[in-house]
Amino acid sequence: MEKILRAAGLESYRAEQLRIHDETVIGVHPAGDAQQMLRSARAGLPDHNAVLVLDAEAVREPDFHNDSSPSDLIAWVQTADVDAEFARLPGFGRQEPEQLGTGDEGYCLECYDVTRYGKPELLVILPRPEPWAAFAYLDPYGASGASGELVLAAARRWHERYGAAPTTIGQANGFTVARPPTDLADAERLAVEHVAIAGLTAQTTTRAYARALLELDRWCLYDRP
């Protein structure tokens, strides 16, 4: 653990080893700028991935872990049919006209900031480098419209298509986005996926949120369980 913390530039912080099914992760207690700690860990640990967690109990308590082990979930997602998984959601793609909107309803770019939802209680260093694999370890309980398996599969596709990488997991799930969508139709499909997973994400109509996605280099998927 000490070697990993030194490489991450976090050797001066309080840390603990934690078990998630049959794997060990490192939980570092944030002090000061948690986002800077995250950047430091990611820069120094190319063979690992780090993510912030809003509620430490989601890591410490086995009752909050996914039902399947991380290795089993990662093996499953390699061949998962993401569209078929979305299609299993009740009412997916069939929004009421007032929820779908016209796209002219307006949006607030500053509102899609995961830091608005509280201070993280842990920075978790995971033993795999793929950003999307964080959801194989940590349950995104703010994505209450979908199973953990679907969130994992969607996150993998979003990473491949948009360079999306989770930064924070909890009641609100934050991502950085390297390549936001540039096509409105693509953004509208993505907006439907976001809202299906976490119903309060858009904070406006789905089509207006799609227009926001063309500008955003960060996402915040949010819902109340």
DRENPA-3360 file (N, C-alpha, C; in nm, 2 decimals, always signed):
BEGIN
1 = MEKILRAA = +0.08/-0.12/+0.00/+0.00/+0.00/+0.00/+0.09/+0.13/+0.00 ~ +0.19/+0.12/+0.08/+0.28/+0.24/+0.09/+0.34/+0.28/-0.05 ~ +0.38/+0.18/-0.12/+0.44/+0.21/-0.25/+0.34/+0.28/-0.35 ~ +0.22/+0.23/-0.35/+0.11/+0.29/-0.43/+0.08/+0.43/-0.39 ~ +0.07/+0.45/-0.26/+0.04/+0.59/-0.21/+0.16/+0.68/-0.24 ~ +0.28/+0.64/-0.24/+0.39/+0.73/-0.27/+0.38/+0.76/-0.42 ~ +0.36/+0.66/-0.51/+0.35/+0.69/-0.65/+0.23/+0.78/-0.68 ~ +0.13/+0.78/-0.60/+0.01/+0.87/-0.62/+0.03/+1.01/-0.56;
9 = GLESYRAE = +0.14/+1.02/-0.49/+0.17/+1.15/-0.42/+0.08/+1.17/-0.30 ~ +0.03/+1.06/-0.24/-0.07/+1.07/-0.13/-0.02/+1.00/+0.00 ~ +0.12/+0.99/+0.01/+0.17/+0.91/+0.12/+0.15/+0.98/+0.26 ~ +0.12/+1.11/+0.26/+0.09/+1.19/+0.38/-0.05/+1.18/+0.43 ~ -0.14/+1.11/+0.35/-0.28/+1.11/+0.39/-0.31/+0.98/+0.46 ~ -0.41/+0.98/+0.55/-0.45/+0.86/+0.62/-0.52/+0.77/+0.52 ~ -0.49/+0.64/+0.52/-0.54/+0.54/+0.42/-0.56/+0.41/+0.49 ~ -0.65/+0.33/+0.43/-0.68/+0.19/+0.48/-0.70/+0.10/+0.36;
17 = QLRIHDET = -0.67/-0.03/+0.38/-0.70/-0.13/+0.28/-0.84/-0.19/+0.31 ~ -0.92/-0.20/+0.20/-1.06/-0.25/+0.21/-1.08/-0.36/+0.11 ~ -1.17/-0.45/+0.15/-1.20/-0.56/+0.06/-1.34/-0.54/-0.01 ~ -1.34/-0.57/-0.14/-1.46/-0.57/-0.22/-1.47/-0.71/-0.28 ~ -1.55/-0.79/-0.23/-1.55/-0.93/-0.27/-1.41/-0.99/-0.25 ~ -1.34/-1.04/-0.35/-1.21/-1.10/-0.33/-1.10/-1.01/-0.37 ~ -1.12/-0.88/-0.38/-1.01/-0.79/-0.42/-0.99/-0.69/-0.31 ~ -0.87/-0.63/-0.31/-0.84/-0.53/-0.21/-0.82/-0.40/-0.28;
25 = VIGVHPAG = -0.88/-0.29/-0.23/-0.87/-0.16/-0.27/-0.81/-0.07/-0.16 ~ -0.77/+0.05/-0.20/-0.72/+0.14/-0.10/-0.81/+0.26/-0.09 ~ -0.85/+0.29/+0.04/-0.93/+0.41/+0.06/-0.85/+0.51/+0.13 ~ -0.84/+0.63/+0.07/-0.76/+0.74/+0.12/-0.86/+0.85/+0.17 ~ -0.84/+0.90/+0.29/-0.93/+1.00/+0.35/-0.89/+1.14/+0.30 ~ -0.98/+1.20/+0.22/-0.95/+1.33/+0.17/-0.93/+1.44/+0.27 ~ -0.84/+1.52/+0.24/-0.81/+1.64/+0.32/-0.77/+1.75/+0.23 ~ -0.84/+1.86/+0.23/-0.81/+1.97/+0.14/-0.89/+1.95/+0.01;
33 = DAQQMLRS = -0.82/+1.96/-0.10/-0.88/+1.96/-0.23/-0.89/+1.81/-0.28 ~ -1.00/+1.75/-0.27/-1.02/+1.61/-0.31/-1.00/+1.60/-0.46 ~ -1.04/+1.70/-0.54/-1.02/+1.69/-0.69/-0.87/+1.68/-0.72 ~ -0.79/+1.76/-0.65/-0.65/+1.76/-0.68/-0.59/+1.62/-0.64 ~ -0.64/+1.56/-0.53/-0.59/+1.43/-0.49/-0.63/+1.33/-0.60 ~ -0.74/+1.34/-0.66/-0.78/+1.25/-0.76/-0.69/+1.27/-0.88 ~ -0.66/+1.39/-0.92/-0.57/+1.41/-1.04/-0.43/+1.36/-1.01 ~ -0.38/+1.38/-0.89/-0.25/+1.33/-0.85/-0.24/+1.18/-0.86;
41 = ARAGLPDH = -0.35/+1.11/-0.81/-0.35/+0.96/-0.81/-0.35/+0.91/-0.95 ~ -0.43/+0.97/-1.04/-0.44/+0.93/-1.17/-0.32/+0.95/-1.25 ~ -0.25/+1.06/-1.22/-0.12/+1.09/-1.29/-0.01/+0.99/-1.25 ~ -0.01/+0.95/-1.13/+0.10/+0.87/-1.08/+0.07/+0.72/-1.08 ~ -0.05/+0.68/-1.12/-0.08/+0.54/-1.11/-0.14/+0.49/-1.25 ~ -0.07/+0.48/-1.35/-0.12/+0.44/-1.48/-0.18/+0.30/-1.48 ~ -0.14/+0.21/-1.39/-0.19/+0.08/-1.38/-0.31/+0.06/-1.29 ~ -0.35/+0.17/-1.23/-0.47/+0.17/-1.14/-0.57/+0.28/-1.18;
49 = NAVLVLDA = -0.68/+0.28/-1.12/-0.77/+0.39/-1.14/-0.82/+0.44/-1.00 ~ -0.84/+0.57/-0.99/-0.89/+0.63/-0.87/-1.02/+0.70/-0.89 ~ -1.10/+0.69/-0.79/-1.24/+0.76/-0.80/-1.28/+0.81/-0.66 ~ -1.35/+0.91/-0.66/-1.40/+0.97/-0.53/-1.53/+0.90/-0.50 ~ -1.56/+0.88/-0.37/-1.68/+0.82/-0.32/-1.75/+0.91/-0.22 ~ -1.88/+0.94/-0.24/-1.95/+1.03/-0.15/-1.97/+0.97/-0.02 ~ -2.00/+0.84/-0.01/-2.03/+0.77/+0.11/-1.94/+0.66/+0.14 ~ -1.85/+0.67/+0.24/-1.75/+0.56/+0.26/-1.82/+0.43/+0.29;
57 = EAVREPDF = -1.94/+0.43/+0.35/-2.00/+0.30/+0.38/-2.02/+0.22/+0.25 ~ -2.04/+0.28/+0.14/-2.06/+0.21/+0.01/-1.93/+0.12/-0.02 ~ -1.82/+0.15/+0.04/-1.70/+0.08/+0.02/-1.68/-0.02/+0.13 ~ -1.70/+0.03/+0.25/-1.67/-0.05/+0.37/-1.77/-0.17/+0.40 ~ -1.89/-0.14/+0.37/-2.00/-0.24/+0.41/-2.03/-0.33/+0.29 ~ -2.01/-0.46/+0.31/-2.04/-0.56/+0.20/-2.19/-0.56/+0.16 ~ -2.28/-0.52/+0.24/-2.42/-0.51/+0.21/-2.44/-0.41/+0.09 ~ -2.35/-0.31/+0.07/-2.37/-0.21/-0.03/-2.29/-0.25/-0.16;
65 = HNDSSPSD = -2.22/-0.36/-0.16/-2.14/-0.40/-0.28/-2.23/-0.46/-0.38 ~ -2.19/-0.47/-0.50/-2.26/-0.54/-0.61/-2.27/-0.68/-0.57 ~ -2.38/-0.75/-0.62/-2.40/-0.89/-0.59/-2.29/-0.98/-0.65 ~ -2.24/-0.94/-0.77/-2.13/-1.02/-0.83/-2.00/-0.96/-0.80 ~ -1.89/-1.04/-0.81/-1.76/-0.98/-0.79/-1.71/-0.89/-0.90 ~ -1.62/-0.81/-0.88/-1.57/-0.72/-0.99/-1.52/-0.80/-1.11 ~ -1.44/-0.91/-1.09/-1.39/-0.99/-1.20/-1.50/-1.05/-1.28 ~ -1.61/-1.10/-1.21/-1.72/-1.15/-1.29/-1.79/-1.04/-1.37;
73 = LIAWVQTA = -1.81/-0.93/-1.31/-1.88/-0.82/-1.38/-1.80/-0.77/-1.50 ~ -1.67/-0.76/-1.49/-1.58/-0.72/-1.60/-1.58/-0.82/-1.71 ~ -1.58/-0.95/-1.67/-1.59/-1.05/-1.77/-1.73/-1.05/-1.85 ~ -1.83/-1.02/-1.77/-1.97/-1.01/-1.83/-1.98/-0.90/-1.93 ~ -1.92/-0.78/-1.89/-1.94/-0.66/-1.97/-1.87/-0.67/-2.11 ~ -1.77/-0.76/-2.12/-1.70/-0.77/-2.25/-1.79/-0.80/-2.36 ~ -1.89/-0.88/-2.33/-1.98/-0.92/-2.44/-2.13/-0.87/-2.42 ~ -2.15/-0.79/-2.33/-2.28/-0.74/-2.30/-2.34/-0.66/-2.41;
81 = DVDAEFAR = -2.47/-0.68/-2.44/-2.54/-0.60/-2.54/-2.61/-0.48/-2.47 ~ -2.54/-0.37/-2.48/-2.59/-0.25/-2.40/-2.73/-0.21/-2.44 ~ -2.76/-0.21/-2.57/-2.89/-0.17/-2.62/-3.00/-0.26/-2.56 ~ -2.97/-0.39/-2.56/-3.06/-0.49/-2.51/-3.08/-0.46/-2.36 ~ -2.98/-0.43/-2.28/-2.99/-0.40/-2.14/-3.08/-0.28/-2.12 ~ -3.06/-0.17/-2.20/-3.14/-0.05/-2.19/-3.29/-0.09/-2.22 ~ -3.31/-0.17/-2.32/-3.44/-0.21/-2.36/-3.52/-0.28/-2.25 ~ -3.45/-0.34/-2.16/-3.52/-0.41/-2.05/-3.58/-0.31/-1.95;
89 = LPGFGRQE = -3.53/-0.18/-1.95/-3.59/-0.09/-1.86/-3.73/-0.05/-1.89 ~ -3.82/-0.05/-1.79/-3.96/-0.02/-1.82/-3.98/+0.12/-1.88 ~ -4.04/+0.13/-2.00/-4.07/+0.26/-2.06/-3.95/+0.32/-2.12 ~ -3.83/+0.25/-2.14/-3.72/+0.32/-2.20/-3.75/+0.37/-2.34 ~ -3.71/+0.49/-2.37/-3.73/+0.56/-2.50/-3.88/+0.60/-2.52 ~ -3.97/+0.59/-2.42/-4.10/+0.63/-2.44/-4.14/+0.74/-2.34 ~ -4.09/+0.86/-2.36/-4.11/+0.97/-2.27/-4.24/+1.04/-2.31 ~ -4.30/+1.10/-2.20/-4.41/+1.19/-2.23/-4.37/+1.32/-2.30;
97 = PEQLGTGD = -4.45/+1.38/-2.39/-4.41/+1.50/-2.46/-4.35/+1.61/-2.37 ~ -4.41/+1.63/-2.25/-4.36/+1.74/-2.17/-4.22/+1.71/-2.11 ~ -4.19/+1.58/-2.09/-4.06/+1.54/-2.05/-3.96/+1.55/-2.16 ~ -4.00/+1.51/-2.28/-3.91/+1.51/-2.40/-3.88/+1.65/-2.44 ~ -3.99/+1.74/-2.45/-3.97/+1.88/-2.48/-3.94/+1.90/-2.63 ~ -3.90/+2.02/-2.66/-3.87/+2.06/-2.80/-3.72/+2.09/-2.81 ~ -3.65/+2.11/-2.70/-3.51/+2.15/-2.70/-3.49/+2.29/-2.68 ~ -3.59/+2.37/-2.68/-3.58/+2.52/-2.66/-3.61/+2.56/-2.52;
105 = EGYCLECY = -3.61/+2.47/-2.42/-3.66/+2.50/-2.29/-3.54/+2.56/-2.21 ~ -3.42/+2.55/-2.25/-3.31/+2.61/-2.17/-3.25/+2.51/-2.08 ~ -3.13/+2.54/-2.03/-3.05/+2.46/-1.94/-2.95/+2.54/-1.87 ~ -2.89/+2.49/-1.76/-2.79/+2.56/-1.68/-2.67/+2.47/-1.67 ~ -2.56/+2.51/-1.75/-2.44/+2.43/-1.75/-2.38/+2.42/-1.61 ~ -2.39/+2.52/-1.53/-2.32/+2.51/-1.40/-2.39/+2.41/-1.31 ~ -2.51/+2.37/-1.34/-2.59/+2.28/-1.26/-2.54/+2.14/-1.27 ~ -2.46/+2.11/-1.37/-2.41/+1.97/-1.39/-2.27/+1.95/-1.34;
113 = DVTRYGKP = -2.26/+1.98/-1.21/-2.13/+1.97/-1.14/-2.15/+1.89/-1.02 ~ -2.08/+1.77/-1.02/-2.10/+1.68/-0.91/-2.05/+1.73/-0.78 ~ -1.97/+1.83/-0.77/-1.92/+1.88/-0.64/-2.03/+1.95/-0.57 ~ -2.14/+1.98/-0.63/-2.26/+2.04/-0.56/-2.32/+1.95/-0.47 ~ -2.29/+1.82/-0.48/-2.37/+1.72/-0.40/-2.29/+1.67/-0.28 ~ -2.19/+1.75/-0.23/-2.13/+1.72/-0.11/-1.98/+1.68/-0.12 ~ -1.91/+1.67/-0.01/-1.77/+1.64/-0.01/-1.75/+1.49/-0.01 ~ -1.66/+1.44/-0.09/-1.63/+1.29/-0.09/-1.58/+1.25/+0.05;
121 = ELLVILPR = -1.61/+1.13/+0.09/-1.56/+1.08/+0.21/-1.44/+0.99/+0.19 ~ -1.42/+0.94/+0.07/-1.30/+0.86/+0.04/-1.26/+0.88/-0.10 ~ -1.13/+0.87/-0.12/-1.07/+0.85/-0.26/-1.03/+0.70/-0.26 ~ -1.09/+0.63/-0.36/-1.06/+0.48/-0.36/-0.97/+0.45/-0.48 ~ -0.86/+0.39/-0.45/-0.77/+0.34/-0.56/-0.80/+0.20/-0.59 ~ -0.83/+0.17/-0.72/-0.88/+0.04/-0.76/-0.77/-0.02/-0.84 ~ -0.76/-0.16/-0.84/-0.65/-0.23/-0.90/-0.66/-0.25/-1.05 ~ -0.74/-0.18/-1.12/-0.75/-0.19/-1.27/-0.75/-0.05/-1.33;
129 = PEPWAAFA = -0.69/-0.03/-1.45/-0.67/+0.10/-1.50/-0.79/+0.15/-1.58 ~ -0.89/+0.06/-1.62/-1.00/+0.11/-1.70/-1.09/+0.20/-1.62 ~ -1.12/+0.32/-1.66/-1.20/+0.41/-1.58/-1.34/+0.35/-1.55 ~ -1.41/+0.29/-1.66/-1.54/+0.24/-1.64/-1.55/+0.13/-1.55 ~ -1.44/+0.06/-1.52/-1.44/-0.06/-1.43/-1.47/-0.02/-1.29 ~ -1.47/+0.11/-1.26/-1.50/+0.16/-1.12/-1.64/+0.11/-1.08 ~ -1.73/+0.10/-1.18/-1.87/+0.05/-1.14/-1.88/-0.10/-1.12 ~ -1.77/-0.17/-1.15/-1.77/-0.31/-1.11/-1.74/-0.33/-0.96;
137 = YLDPYGAS = -1.68/-0.23/-0.91/-1.64/-0.23/-0.76/-1.74/-0.16/-0.68 ~ -1.80/-0.05/-0.73/-1.87/+0.05/-0.65/-2.02/+0.06/-0.70 ~ -2.11/+0.05/-0.62/-2.25/+0.06/-0.66/-2.29/+0.20/-0.68 ~ -2.34/+0.24/-0.80/-2.38/+0.38/-0.82/-2.52/+0.40/-0.77 ~ -2.54/+0.42/-0.64/-2.68/+0.41/-0.59/-2.76/+0.53/-0.63 ~ -2.70/+0.64/-0.68/-2.78/+0.75/-0.73/-2.83/+0.72/-0.87 ~ -2.79/+0.61/-0.93/-2.84/+0.57/-1.06/-2.95/+0.47/-1.04 ~ -3.06/+0.52/-0.97/-3.16/+0.43/-0.91/-3.25/+0.37/-1.02;
145 = GASGELVL = -3.24/+0.42/-1.14/-3.33/+0.37/-1.25/-3.28/+0.25/-1.31 ~ -3.16/+0.20/-1.28/-3.09/+0.09/-1.35/-3.01/+0.00/-1.26 ~ -2.99/-0.12/-1.30/-2.90/-0.21/-1.23/-2.75/-0.16/-1.24 ~ -2.67/-0.21/-1.14/-2.53/-0.19/-1.15/-2.47/-0.24/-1.28 ~ -2.52/-0.35/-1.33/-2.47/-0.41/-1.45/-2.49/-0.32/-1.57 ~ -2.61/-0.26/-1.58/-2.64/-0.17/-1.69/-2.55/-0.04/-1.68 ~ -2.53/+0.01/-1.56/-2.44/+0.13/-1.55/-2.30/+0.10/-1.59 ~ -2.25/-0.02/-1.55/-2.12/-0.06/-1.59/-2.11/-0.07/-1.74;
153 = AAARRWHE = -2.21/-0.14/-1.81/-2.20/-0.15/-1.95/-2.22/-0.02/-2.02 ~ -2.30/+0.07/-1.97/-2.32/+0.20/-2.03/-2.19/+0.28/-2.02 ~ -2.13/+0.27/-1.90/-2.01/+0.35/-1.87/-1.90/+0.31/-1.97 ~ -1.89/+0.18/-1.99/-1.79/+0.13/-2.09/-1.81/+0.19/-2.23 ~ -1.94/+0.19/-2.27/-1.97/+0.24/-2.40/-1.94/+0.39/-2.41 ~ -1.98/+0.46/-2.30/-1.96/+0.61/-2.30/-1.81/+0.64/-2.30 ~ -1.73/+0.55/-2.24/-1.58/+0.58/-2.24/-1.53/+0.56/-2.38 ~ -1.58/+0.45/-2.45/-1.53/+0.43/-2.58/-1.57/+0.54/-2.68;
161 = RYGAAPTT = -1.69/+0.59/-2.67/-1.75/+0.69/-2.76/-1.71/+0.83/-2.73 ~ -1.70/+0.86/-2.60/-1.69/+1.00/-2.56/-1.57/+1.03/-2.47 ~ -1.49/+0.92/-2.43/-1.38/+0.94/-2.34/-1.43/+0.97/-2.20 ~ -1.55/+0.93/-2.17/-1.61/+0.96/-2.03/-1.54/+0.87/-1.93 ~ -1.50/+0.94/-1.82/-1.44/+0.87/-1.71/-1.50/+0.91/-1.58 ~ -1.55/+0.81/-1.50/-1.61/+0.85/-1.37/-1.51/+0.91/-1.28 ~ -1.55/+1.02/-1.21/-1.47/+1.09/-1.11/-1.53/+1.07/-0.97 ~ -1.66/+1.06/-0.96/-1.73/+1.05/-0.83/-1.84/+0.95/-0.84;
169 = IGQANGFT = -1.86/+0.87/-0.74/-1.97/+0.77/-0.74/-2.04/+0.78/-0.61 ~ -2.18/+0.78/-0.62/-2.26/+0.79/-0.50/-2.40/+0.83/-0.54 ~ -2.47/+0.91/-0.46/-2.60/+0.96/-0.50/-2.60/+1.04/-0.62 ~ -2.49/+1.11/-0.65/-2.46/+1.18/-0.77/-2.33/+1.11/-0.83 ~ -2.34/+1.08/-0.96/-2.22/+1.01/-1.03/-2.16/+1.11/-1.13 ~ -2.04/+1.15/-1.11/-1.98/+1.25/-1.19/-1.88/+1.18/-1.29 ~ -1.87/+1.25/-1.41/-1.78/+1.20/-1.51/-1.71/+1.32/-1.57 ~ -1.58/+1.30/-1.61/-1.52/+1.40/-1.71/-1.54/+1.34/-1.85;
177 = VARPPTDL = -1.54/+1.43/-1.95/-1.58/+1.39/-2.08/-1.47/+1.45/-2.18 ~ -1.39/+1.36/-2.24/-1.29/+1.41/-2.33/-1.34/+1.45/-2.46 ~ -1.44/+1.38/-2.51/-1.50/+1.40/-2.65/-1.65/+1.41/-2.64 ~ -1.70/+1.53/-2.60/-1.85/+1.54/-2.60/-1.91/+1.51/-2.73 ~ -2.04/+1.47/-2.74/-2.10/+1.45/-2.87/-2.11/+1.58/-2.95 ~ -2.09/+1.57/-3.08/-2.10/+1.68/-3.17/-2.22/+1.68/-3.25 ~ -2.29/+1.57/-3.26/-2.41/+1.56/-3.34/-2.54/+1.56/-3.25 ~ -2.64/+1.64/-3.28/-2.75/+1.66/-3.19/-2.83/+1.53/-3.18;
185 = ADAERLAV = -2.84/+1.45/-3.29/-2.92/+1.33/-3.27/-2.84/+1.23/-3.18 ~ -2.71/+1.23/-3.19/-2.63/+1.14/-3.10/-2.65/+1.19/-2.96 ~ -2.65/+1.32/-2.93/-2.66/+1.38/-2.80/-2.80/+1.35/-2.74 ~ -2.90/+1.35/-2.83/-3.04/+1.31/-2.78/-3.05/+1.17/-2.74 ~ -2.98/+1.08/-2.81/-2.98/+0.94/-2.77/-2.91/+0.92/-2.64 ~ -2.80/+0.99/-2.62/-2.72/+0.99/-2.50/-2.80/+1.05/-2.38 ~ -2.87/+1.15/-2.41/-2.96/+1.21/-2.30/-3.07/+1.12/-2.25 ~ -3.12/+1.04/-2.35/-3.23/+0.95/-2.31/-3.16/+0.84/-2.22;
193 = EHVAIAGL = -3.04/+0.79/-2.25/-2.97/+0.70/-2.17/-2.95/+0.75/-2.03 ~ -2.90/+0.87/-2.02/-2.87/+0.93/-1.89/-3.00/+0.94/-1.80 ~ -3.10/+0.99/-1.86/-3.23/+1.01/-1.79/-3.29/+0.87/-1.75 ~ -3.27/+0.77/-1.83/-3.32/+0.64/-1.80/-3.25/+0.58/-1.68 ~ -3.12/+0.61/-1.67/-3.04/+0.56/-1.56/-3.06/+0.64/-1.43 ~ -3.07/+0.77/-1.44/-3.08/+0.86/-1.33/-3.18/+0.97/-1.36 ~ -3.30/+0.96/-1.32/-3.41/+1.04/-1.37/-3.41/+1.19/-1.34 ~ -3.33/+1.23/-1.25/-3.33/+1.38/-1.22/-3.21/+1.44/-1.28;
201 = TAQTTTRA = -3.14/+1.37/-1.37/-3.01/+1.42/-1.43/-3.04/+1.55/-1.51 ~ -3.14/+1.55/-1.60/-3.15/+1.66/-1.70/-3.18/+1.79/-1.64 ~ -3.26/+1.80/-1.53/-3.30/+1.93/-1.47/-3.37/+2.02/-1.57 ~ -3.41/+1.97/-1.68/-3.49/+2.04/-1.78/-3.55/+1.93/-1.87 ~ -3.60/+1.96/-1.99/-3.65/+1.85/-2.08/-3.53/+1.77/-2.13 ~ -3.56/+1.65/-2.18/-3.45/+1.57/-2.23/-3.39/+1.63/-2.35 ~ -3.46/+1.69/-2.44/-3.40/+1.75/-2.56/-3.32/+1.87/-2.53 ~ -3.36/+1.95/-2.43/-3.28/+2.06/-2.39/-3.15/+2.01/-2.33;
209 = YARALLEL = -3.16/+1.91/-2.25/-3.04/+1.85/-2.19/-2.95/+1.80/-2.29 ~ -3.00/+1.74/-2.40/-2.91/+1.70/-2.51/-2.83/+1.81/-2.57 ~ -2.89/+1.93/-2.58/-2.82/+2.05/-2.63/-2.71/+2.09/-2.53 ~ -2.73/+2.07/-2.40/-2.63/+2.09/-2.30/-2.51/+2.00/-2.32 ~ -2.54/+1.87/-2.35/-2.44/+1.77/-2.36/-2.34/+1.81/-2.48 ~ -2.38/+1.88/-2.57/-2.29/+1.93/-2.68/-2.18/+2.02/-2.63 ~ -2.21/+2.08/-2.51/-2.12/+2.18/-2.46/-2.04/+2.13/-2.33 ~ -2.09/+2.03/-2.27/-2.04/+1.99/-2.14/-1.92/+1.90/-2.15;
217 = DRWCLYDR = -1.81/+1.93/-2.07/-1.70/+1.84/-2.06/-1.71/+1.76/-1.93 ~ -1.82/+1.77/-1.87/-1.84/+1.69/-1.74/-1.99/+1.65/-1.74 ~ -2.02/+1.54/-1.68/-2.16/+1.50/-1.66/-2.18/+1.47/-1.51 ~ -2.31/+1.48/-1.48/-2.35/+1.45/-1.34/-2.48/+1.38/-1.34 ~ -2.48/+1.25/-1.33/-2.60/+1.17/-1.33/-2.65/+1.16/-1.18 ~ -2.78/+1.20/-1.16/-2.83/+1.22/-1.03/-2.98/+1.17/-1.02 ~ -3.00/+1.10/-0.91/-3.14/+1.07/-0.88/-3.15/+1.05/-0.73 ~ -3.27/+1.04/-0.68/-3.29/+1.01/-0.54/-3.34/+0.87/-0.53;
225 = P = -3.28/+0.78/-0.45/-3.32/+0.64/-0.44/-3.46/+0.63/-0.39;
% end
